[in-house]
Amino acid sequence: MNAVFPVIFLAAALLCLIRDPALFLPALLEGGQKAAVLSLSLLASYCVWLGFFQVLEESGLERGLGRLMRRPLARLLGTRDEKSLSAAARNLTANLLGLPGASAPAAIEATQRMMQTGNRRAAHLLFVLNCAGLQLLPTTVIALRTAAGAASPADIALPTLLSSLCCAAVGVLIVAPGARKS
């Protein structure tokens, strides 16, 4: 991807310079301005939700959600390792709240522990659950829609939940039998 984006940018810039050179600099500056505004909007959204997640963590609600998720996760992932389950629960809780950036360290920790204990099946299933993007509250998409000026940016919450539930279920059904063989 590090090579693809510069090639696309250079091709678009060259085409713009050939077709209408007077539009190149204004388009470049406008694109930079839009990118800066979008980045600041996303940064503000992430700050709010990471702060919310910090409050959940400090109040003990995050641990409570993790405990609620631990038993079903132990059954699904087929592991009893408490540290792996705790990290996986933190990871999936953050994902459910729409904070994929906050969940990455917990996913890495859980996967490393699962691989160290030889439970590749659990690591594969956790990976599938993360890729399915199961979210109760798709905060990043809502922030993007807000920044783009959508009339009702949160109206995608239910479709997102339903589609990610279907993706997670299909992914688990596909990977679980194959993961047992590995």
Backbone bond lengths (Angstrom), bond angles and torsions (degrees), N, CA, C in turn:
res aa  C-N    CA-C-N  psi(-1)  N-CA   C-N-CA  omega(-1)  CA-C   N-CA-C  phi
1 M - - - 1.454 - - 1.530 110.36 -
2 N 1.320 117.22 -29.35 1.461 119.52 179.67 1.521 111.72 -63.96
3 A 1.325 117.70 -25.14 1.455 120.80 178.37 1.528 111.31 -92.14
4 V 1.320 117.22 -31.25 1.462 121.06 -175.15 1.528 111.77 -67.50
5 F 1.332 118.02 -47.67 1.465 120.21 -176.87 1.528 112.89 -62.46
6 P 1.334 119.88 -45.39 1.474 117.95 176.81 1.529 112.68 -62.08
7 V 1.323 117.39 -36.89 1.465 119.85 178.53 1.528 110.40 -63.76
8 I 1.341 116.43 -44.94 1.470 120.31 178.76 1.529 110.29 -62.68
9 F 1.337 116.97 -44.44 1.462 120.44 179.72 1.524 110.73 -61.68
10 L 1.333 117.42 -46.86 1.463 120.49 -178.60 1.525 111.48 -64.54
11 A 1.325 117.36 -39.16 1.469 120.36 177.95 1.521 110.73 -64.47
12 A 1.344 117.09 -43.65 1.464 120.53 178.92 1.523 110.68 -65.76
13 A 1.329 117.52 -41.01 1.470 120.86 179.33 1.521 110.30 -64.36
14 L 1.319 117.52 -43.52 1.459 121.48 179.39 1.532 110.74 -62.63
15 L 1.325 116.15 -44.31 1.467 120.51 178.55 1.527 111.04 -62.50
16 C 1.323 116.36 -42.03 1.466 120.73 178.82 1.530 110.50 -65.11
17 L 1.325 117.88 -41.31 1.464 121.24 179.05 1.519 111.73 -65.47
18 I 1.320 117.30 -34.72 1.460 120.97 179.93 1.530 111.05 -73.73
19 R 1.331 116.31 -45.70 1.474 120.51 -175.16 1.529 112.84 -75.15
20 D 1.344 117.04 -46.50 1.471 119.82 -178.02 1.531 109.08 -154.21
21 P 1.325 117.14 88.23 1.470 120.87 -176.10 1.531 113.89 -59.95
22 A 1.322 117.72 -26.52 1.465 120.39 -178.14 1.526 111.95 -69.88
23 L 1.331 117.20 -21.49 1.469 120.64 -179.75 1.527 113.42 -87.07
24 F 1.330 116.97 -13.89 1.465 119.87 -172.84 1.526 112.70 -61.34
25 L 1.314 117.71 -56.42 1.464 120.55 -176.37 1.526 112.20 -64.95
26 P 1.339 120.56 -45.06 1.474 119.02 176.79 1.536 112.65 -60.85
27 A 1.331 116.66 -39.81 1.474 119.58 178.84 1.527 110.48 -65.57
28 L 1.327 116.85 -40.14 1.458 121.17 179.10 1.524 111.20 -63.70
29 L 1.328 116.92 -44.90 1.462 120.95 -179.93 1.525 111.86 -68.44
30 E 1.333 116.67 -40.23 1.468 119.83 178.91 1.527 110.73 -65.21
31 G 1.319 116.65 -40.57 1.469 120.43 177.60 1.517 111.71 -63.17
32 G 1.324 116.71 -41.47 1.464 120.55 177.06 1.511 112.40 -63.65
33 Q 1.338 115.96 -40.15 1.462 120.57 178.48 1.525 110.86 -64.86
34 K 1.323 117.21 -45.08 1.464 120.65 178.82 1.531 110.99 -62.90
35 A 1.329 116.78 -39.61 1.462 120.18 178.61 1.527 111.19 -64.13
36 A 1.341 116.88 -39.42 1.467 120.48 179.42 1.530 110.60 -66.50
37 V 1.331 117.23 -43.26 1.471 120.74 179.55 1.523 110.21 -63.57
38 L 1.330 116.78 -44.73 1.465 120.73 179.19 1.530 110.82 -62.97
39 S 1.325 116.98 -42.76 1.470 120.16 179.12 1.524 111.44 -61.25
40 L 1.323 117.11 -42.45 1.467 120.05 178.73 1.529 111.59 -66.83
41 S 1.325 116.83 -37.92 1.470 120.08 177.35 1.525 110.65 -63.25
42 L 1.323 116.68 -44.98 1.465 120.18 178.74 1.523 111.33 -66.25
43 L 1.320 116.59 -38.54 1.460 120.51 178.24 1.527 110.28 -61.17
44 A 1.338 116.73 -44.43 1.463 120.26 178.71 1.525 110.99 -62.66
45 S 1.318 116.78 -43.15 1.469 120.78 178.51 1.525 110.90 -62.22
46 Y 1.328 116.78 -45.77 1.466 120.20 179.46 1.526 110.99 -62.39
47 C 1.331 116.78 -40.42 1.467 119.69 179.31 1.520 110.86 -61.13
48 V 1.321 116.55 -43.85 1.468 120.27 179.81 1.519 110.29 -62.30
49 W 1.338 117.53 -50.40 1.464 120.18 -175.32 1.520 112.81 -72.58
50 L 1.336 117.62 -33.26 1.462 118.75 174.66 1.524 110.52 -68.15
51 G 1.321 116.69 -35.13 1.465 120.13 173.92 1.524 110.97 -64.02
52 F 1.323 116.50 -42.17 1.469 121.48 176.74 1.524 110.23 -60.89
53 F 1.334 116.30 -43.05 1.457 120.40 179.50 1.532 110.55 -66.00
54 Q 1.329 117.56 -35.92 1.461 121.45 177.29 1.527 110.45 -64.73
55 V 1.339 116.68 -40.15 1.471 120.52 176.58 1.526 109.72 -63.32
56 L 1.343 116.79 -43.91 1.466 120.13 176.47 1.528 110.94 -57.46
57 E 1.318 116.12 -43.13 1.461 121.35 -178.07 1.530 111.13 -66.49
58 E 1.336 116.68 -46.98 1.459 120.34 -177.25 1.526 112.82 -71.11
59 S 1.318 117.51 -27.49 1.463 120.70 179.19 1.526 112.40 -81.39
60 G 1.320 116.81 -12.45 1.456 120.32 -179.54 1.523 113.31 91.73
61 L 1.330 117.54 -5.55 1.461 120.19 178.90 1.530 111.75 -65.24
62 E 1.330 116.28 -34.68 1.463 120.00 178.75 1.530 110.33 -64.10
63 R 1.334 116.14 -41.15 1.475 119.52 177.21 1.521 110.07 -64.81
64 G 1.333 116.10 -38.77 1.468 120.24 178.03 1.518 111.61 -62.98
65 L 1.338 116.31 -44.51 1.466 119.84 176.23 1.523 110.51 -62.70
66 G 1.325 115.41 -39.58 1.467 120.03 177.96 1.518 111.79 -62.30
67 R 1.345 116.60 -41.20 1.472 119.95 178.24 1.523 111.15 -65.17
68 L 1.337 116.13 -39.64 1.462 119.91 177.49 1.528 111.19 -62.61
69 M 1.323 115.85 -36.01 1.465 120.18 -177.59 1.524 112.70 -83.42
70 R 1.337 117.80 -19.48 1.459 120.35 -172.86 1.520 113.63 -61.87
71 R 1.315 117.78 -45.30 1.466 120.34 -177.94 1.536 111.96 -64.02
72 P 1.352 118.37 -50.58 1.467 117.31 176.54 1.532 112.67 -62.38
73 L 1.339 116.30 -35.84 1.469 119.34 178.03 1.519 111.51 -66.19
74 A 1.328 116.61 -40.54 1.471 119.97 178.42 1.518 110.08 -59.87
75 R 1.307 115.68 -40.49 1.469 120.51 179.50 1.532 111.01 -68.69
76 L 1.334 116.30 -46.18 1.458 120.99 -178.14 1.528 112.11 -67.51
77 L 1.327 115.96 -46.71 1.463 120.05 -176.00 1.523 112.99 -83.06
78 G 1.314 117.10 -16.26 1.461 119.97 178.88 1.513 113.43 68.91
79 T 1.323 117.08 39.01 1.457 120.44 178.97 1.521 109.44 -134.81
80 R 1.320 115.64 151.81 1.463 121.71 176.46 1.526 111.16 -116.80
81 D 1.335 116.51 0.55 1.454 121.39 179.76 1.535 109.21 -66.15
82 E 1.334 116.13 112.93 1.463 121.27 -174.39 1.531 112.74 -62.09
83 K 1.323 117.25 -39.23 1.468 119.45 -179.14 1.526 110.98 -66.70
84 S 1.321 117.08 -40.44 1.467 120.65 176.63 1.514 110.64 -63.78
85 L 1.326 116.08 -45.74 1.459 120.30 -179.33 1.525 111.63 -64.44
86 S 1.328 116.61 -39.94 1.460 120.61 179.51 1.523 110.63 -63.40
87 A 1.341 117.09 -45.81 1.463 120.60 179.24 1.525 110.74 -66.15
88 A 1.333 117.64 -40.93 1.469 120.83 178.57 1.523 110.35 -64.24
89 A 1.320 117.29 -39.79 1.466 120.87 178.52 1.523 111.03 -65.09
90 R 1.346 117.16 -42.54 1.472 120.73 176.61 1.523 110.24 -60.79
91 N 1.318 115.60 -43.82 1.456 121.32 -179.96 1.527 111.49 -60.63
92 L 1.309 116.73 -50.46 1.462 119.96 -176.97 1.531 111.81 -70.77
93 T 1.331 117.44 -32.21 1.462 120.49 176.23 1.524 110.11 -63.78
94 A 1.329 116.99 -45.85 1.465 120.27 178.34 1.525 110.63 -63.15
95 N 1.330 117.46 -39.35 1.464 120.38 177.32 1.525 111.22 -64.22
96 L 1.323 116.81 -42.69 1.468 120.05 179.20 1.524 111.45 -60.58
97 L 1.327 115.96 -32.91 1.461 120.36 179.37 1.525 112.30 -85.05
98 G 1.335 116.98 2.38 1.457 120.65 176.90 1.512 114.21 79.41
99 L 1.336 117.37 29.94 1.459 121.59 -179.81 1.528 110.59 -118.63
100 P 1.335 117.56 67.08 1.458 118.98 -175.45 1.525 113.54 -62.47
101 G 1.322 118.30 -31.35 1.460 120.43 177.90 1.517 112.15 -66.96
102 A 1.316 116.60 -34.38 1.461 120.88 179.77 1.525 111.38 -76.93
103 S 1.320 117.05 -21.46 1.457 120.03 -175.68 1.519 113.11 -87.11
104 A 1.322 117.61 -17.64 1.469 120.79 -174.65 1.532 113.89 -58.46
105 P 1.340 120.46 -46.37 1.466 118.67 179.81 1.535 112.95 -59.89
106 A 1.322 116.86 -38.61 1.462 119.92 178.92 1.526 110.68 -68.13
107 A 1.332 117.59 -36.73 1.470 120.76 177.93 1.523 110.91 -65.04
108 I 1.320 115.93 -41.59 1.469 120.04 178.94 1.520 110.09 -64.45
109 E 1.331 116.59 -45.35 1.467 120.68 178.79 1.525 111.24 -60.58
110 A 1.329 117.01 -46.43 1.467 120.77 -179.10 1.526 110.93 -63.26
111 T 1.326 116.83 -44.35 1.464 120.43 -179.07 1.518 111.10 -64.26
112 Q 1.329 117.19 -42.81 1.467 120.04 178.31 1.524 111.38 -61.10
113 R 1.313 116.56 -44.41 1.479 119.86 179.36 1.520 110.53 -63.88
114 M 1.319 116.75 -41.98 1.461 119.85 -179.57 1.526 111.12 -64.90
115 M 1.316 116.74 -39.87 1.464 119.84 178.85 1.530 110.72 -69.24
116 Q 1.328 117.28 -36.74 1.466 120.65 178.32 1.520 111.53 -64.86
117 T 1.322 116.27 -36.25 1.462 119.88 -179.71 1.531 111.75 -85.53
118 G 1.344 116.60 1.41 1.456 120.43 176.86 1.518 114.75 80.34
119 N 1.320 117.67 15.42 1.458 121.23 -179.20 1.532 109.93 -98.43
120 R 1.332 115.40 75.05 1.459 121.21 -179.05 1.532 110.98 -65.55
121 R 1.316 116.33 -33.38 1.470 120.85 179.94 1.523 109.94 -58.04
122 A 1.330 116.71 -46.98 1.461 120.74 179.96 1.525 111.36 -63.54
123 A 1.324 116.90 -41.26 1.463 120.42 178.95 1.528 110.48 -63.46
124 H 1.329 117.05 -41.93 1.468 120.65 179.17 1.530 111.08 -64.04
125 L 1.317 116.65 -44.47 1.463 119.77 -179.30 1.525 111.97 -66.47
126 L 1.324 117.01 -39.05 1.464 119.87 177.28 1.526 109.81 -62.99
127 F 1.316 116.49 -40.39 1.466 120.92 177.36 1.535 110.59 -60.43
128 V 1.325 116.71 -44.81 1.468 121.20 179.32 1.529 110.70 -62.88
129 L 1.323 117.07 -43.33 1.464 120.19 179.38 1.524 111.14 -63.33
130 N 1.321 116.61 -36.96 1.464 119.70 177.39 1.520 111.38 -68.45
131 C 1.318 116.23 -41.15 1.471 119.84 -179.83 1.522 112.21 -68.29
132 A 1.314 117.40 -28.90 1.474 120.50 179.35 1.521 110.86 -66.07
133 G 1.320 117.53 -24.35 1.457 121.07 176.32 1.516 114.24 68.38
134 L 1.314 116.75 37.13 1.462 121.63 -178.87 1.528 109.57 -62.48
135 Q 1.343 116.39 117.00 1.460 121.47 -176.79 1.515 110.71 -138.28
136 L 1.315 114.97 130.22 1.466 119.76 171.11 1.521 109.77 -77.54
137 L 1.320 115.64 -33.00 1.457 122.11 -176.62 1.531 108.77 -135.19
138 P 1.329 118.74 99.45 1.470 121.05 -178.80 1.532 111.88 -77.34
139 T 1.315 116.12 75.60 1.465 121.38 -171.18 1.529 113.03 -62.29
140 T 1.317 118.52 -39.46 1.463 120.25 -177.74 1.524 110.62 -65.48
141 V 1.328 117.40 -44.07 1.466 120.53 179.79 1.525 110.27 -67.17
142 I 1.315 116.52 -38.48 1.468 119.38 177.31 1.529 109.98 -63.53
143 A 1.325 117.30 -41.00 1.471 120.64 178.10 1.529 110.69 -64.73
144 L 1.332 117.47 -40.86 1.462 120.45 177.77 1.528 110.97 -63.74
145 R 1.320 116.37 -42.60 1.468 120.26 179.57 1.529 110.81 -66.83
146 T 1.336 117.10 -36.20 1.468 120.56 176.65 1.522 110.10 -64.66
147 A 1.334 116.33 -45.45 1.465 120.55 -179.97 1.524 111.28 -63.64
148 A 1.328 117.27 -31.01 1.466 121.00 179.42 1.523 112.24 -81.86
149 G 1.333 117.44 -5.86 1.456 121.36 176.80 1.519 114.72 86.76
150 A 1.325 118.02 26.90 1.464 121.29 179.04 1.530 109.99 -63.33
151 A 1.318 115.67 143.32 1.466 120.62 -179.51 1.521 111.70 -65.68
152 S 1.303 117.22 -43.09 1.471 120.84 177.13 1.535 107.86 -135.68
153 P 1.328 115.95 86.61 1.463 120.67 -172.80 1.531 114.70 -65.77
154 A 1.316 118.09 -22.56 1.468 120.48 -176.63 1.526 113.01 -89.88
155 D 1.338 118.42 1.91 1.459 119.46 -177.55 1.529 113.43 -70.07
156 I 1.308 117.77 -4.31 1.461 120.50 178.26 1.530 112.21 -92.59
157 A 1.312 118.25 0.27 1.465 121.22 -176.13 1.530 112.55 -60.79
158 L 1.316 118.24 -50.36 1.466 120.95 -178.99 1.528 112.25 -66.79
159 P 1.331 119.83 -47.63 1.471 118.37 176.90 1.530 112.80 -60.29
160 T 1.325 116.51 -36.82 1.463 119.98 178.22 1.525 110.46 -64.47
161 L 1.317 116.80 -44.53 1.460 121.14 179.25 1.530 110.85 -61.23
162 L 1.319 116.59 -47.52 1.465 120.21 -178.09 1.525 112.01 -65.00
163 S 1.321 117.42 -44.21 1.462 119.34 -179.51 1.525 111.53 -68.04
164 S 1.330 117.76 -38.40 1.468 119.03 179.41 1.529 111.26 -71.47
165 L 1.333 117.76 -31.97 1.471 120.07 173.67 1.524 110.89 -62.72
166 C 1.328 115.73 -44.25 1.480 119.59 177.67 1.527 110.77 -62.55
167 C 1.318 117.09 -43.87 1.472 120.87 178.95 1.524 111.19 -61.39
168 A 1.326 116.75 -44.22 1.462 120.55 -179.79 1.525 110.64 -63.61
169 A 1.333 116.78 -44.21 1.467 120.18 -179.04 1.531 111.08 -63.83
170 V 1.319 116.87 -46.39 1.469 120.14 179.27 1.522 110.24 -64.42
171 G 1.318 117.32 -42.79 1.466 120.47 179.47 1.519 112.40 -61.09
172 V 1.325 116.60 -44.05 1.466 120.32 178.81 1.519 110.45 -64.59
173 L 1.330 117.20 -42.27 1.471 120.36 179.37 1.524 112.24 -64.32
174 I 1.308 117.02 -34.38 1.467 120.42 179.50 1.513 111.89 -77.56
175 V 1.319 117.38 -44.12 1.459 121.24 -172.65 1.527 112.92 -82.54
176 A 1.320 118.15 -36.19 1.454 120.79 -173.72 1.537 113.64 -56.05
177 P 1.327 120.86 -48.01 1.471 118.57 178.80 1.529 112.51 -64.97
178 G 1.333 117.66 -40.59 1.460 120.32 178.95 1.510 113.08 -69.54
179 A 1.317 116.77 -32.86 1.461 120.86 -179.43 1.523 111.00 -68.70
180 R 1.312 116.90 -29.36 1.458 119.26 179.65 1.524 111.71 -67.10
181 K 1.337 116.37 -28.39 1.464 121.00 -179.15 1.523 112.02 -76.21
182 S 1.351 117.64 -23.23 1.453 119.86 -175.51 1.521 112.51 -82.61
